């Protein structure tokens, strides 16, 4: 059957539906498939049906340490958010409430997305996260709510992001 050639590619071109190799793999995620069910001995997150989630621990769950708890133990953050500026200093509590709300919302569905800690460096507050997407999401949430200057720098060749927000 011959058609109109609507979906035809020019001769000699390749199909565009090939799999792309992940450029940067999180070193804290197991390269081999984790045996389910499993439970983290630190935070009690449960690995079931191929992902970490909150819930009841199934019978026979193998004890392990989840990637987020391993990052926290090793003090190796996957994302940093640096906050600064006069507006930030004047509205510190309100801004931190937004950050806490965003973290709690993400963590409710994704146990590996957590705030690791906060540190004051000069006139800036630096937040560290277990997941780079959470750090970027916090930056976007701050920018959407308060505008200001937002810079997101994904570290090439690393599973890490640095976010700077200032107003």
C-alpha positions in Angstrom: 0.0 0.0 0.0 1.4 3.4 -1.0 0.4 6.5 0.8 0.9 10.2 0.3 4.3 10.1 2.0 3.0 12.2 4.9 5.2 10.4 7.5 8.1 9.7 5.1 11.6 10.8 5.9 14.0 11.9 3.3 16.1 9.0 2.0 19.2 8.3 4.2 17.8 9.8 7.4 17.5 7.9 10.6 14.4 7.4 12.7 14.0 9.9 15.5 12.6 7.6 18.1 15.8 6.1 19.5 16.5 6.0 23.2 18.8 8.7 24.6 21.4 7.7 27.1 21.2 9.5 30.4 24.1 12.0 30.5 24.5 12.2 34.3 23.4 9.5 36.7 22.8 10.2 40.3 25.7 8.3 42.1 23.4 7.8 45.1 20.8 5.8 43.1 21.7 2.1 42.7 22.8 1.2 39.2 21.2 -2.2 39.7 17.6 -2.7 40.5 16.8 -2.6 44.2 15.1 -5.7 45.5 11.5 -4.8 46.5 10.0 -4.5 49.0 12.6 -2.6 50.9 12.5 -0.1 53.8 14.9 2.7 54.7 16.1 2.2 58.3 16.5 5.9 58.8 13.3 7.6 57.4 11.1 4.5 56.9 10.4 5.3 53.3 9.3 2.1 51.4 10.6 0.9 48.1 7.7 -0.8 46.3 6.7 -1.1 42.7 9.9 0.4 41.5 9.9 3.7 43.5 10.4 5.1 46.9 7.2 6.2 48.7 5.6 6.7 52.1 3.4 4.0 53.4 3.1 0.9 55.5 6.1 -1.4 55.5 5.2 -4.7 53.8 6.0 -8.0 55.4 9.4 -9.3 54.5 10.8 -5.8 53.5 14.6 -5.8 53.3 16.3 -3.1 55.4 18.4 -0.6 53.4 19.3 3.1 53.3 17.4 5.3 50.7 19.5 7.6 48.5 18.2 10.7 50.3 19.3 9.4 53.7 22.7 8.4 52.3 23.2 11.9 50.9 22.3 13.4 54.3 24.6 11.0 56.1 27.5 11.8 53.7 26.7 15.5 53.6 26.6 15.5 49.8 23.9 17.8 48.5 22.5 17.5 45.0 21.2 21.1 44.9 21.9 24.4 46.6 19.7 27.5 46.7 21.4 30.8 47.8 19.0 33.5 49.0 19.9 37.2 49.4 19.0 40.8 49.0 17.2 43.5 51.0 13.7 42.1 50.2 14.8 38.7 51.4 16.1 40.0 54.7 12.8 42.0 55.3 10.6 39.1 54.4 12.7 36.2 55.7 10.0 34.4 57.6 7.4 34.6 54.7 9.9 33.4 52.2 11.0 30.5 54.3 7.4 29.6 54.8 7.1 29.3 51.0 10.2 27.2 50.9 9.0 24.9 53.6 5.6 24.6 51.9 7.2 23.7 48.6 9.5 21.1 50.2 6.6 19.5 52.2 4.4 19.4 49.0 7.1 17.6 47.0 8.2 15.3 49.9 4.6 14.1 50.4 4.8 12.3 47.0 8.6 11.9 46.6 10.4 10.9 49.8 13.8 11.4 48.2 13.2 15.1 47.8 14.2 16.8 51.0 15.8 19.9 52.5 19.1 18.8 54.0 20.0 22.0 55.9 20.5 25.7 56.0 23.7 27.7 56.4 24.3 31.5 56.7 27.2 32.6 54.6 27.8 36.3 55.1 24.5 38.1 54.2 23.2 35.1 52.3 21.2 32.0 53.4 22.2 28.8 51.6 19.8 25.9 51.5 21.0 22.4 50.6 18.7 19.7 49.0 18.9 16.0 48.3 17.4 16.5 44.8 18.5 19.0 42.1 14.9 19.3 40.7 13.6 20.3 44.1 16.3 23.0 44.4 15.3 24.3 40.9 11.6 24.1 41.8 12.2 26.2 45.0 14.0 28.8 42.9 11.1 28.9 40.3 8.5 29.1 43.1 10.4 32.1 44.7 10.6 33.8 41.4 6.9 33.3 40.6 5.8 34.6 44.0 8.3 37.5 44.5 10.0 38.1 41.1 13.6 39.1 41.7 16.7 37.8 40.0 16.9 34.0 39.5 19.9 32.1 38.1 20.0 28.4 37.8 23.3 26.7 37.0 23.2 23.0 36.2 26.7 21.6 36.9 28.0 20.0 33.7 28.9 16.4 34.2 27.5 16.3 37.7 24.1 15.5 39.3 23.9 18.9 40.9 22.4 22.4 40.5 23.2 25.8 42.0 20.3 28.2 42.2 20.7 31.9 43.2 17.7 34.1 44.0 17.9 37.6 45.1 15.7 40.6 45.6 
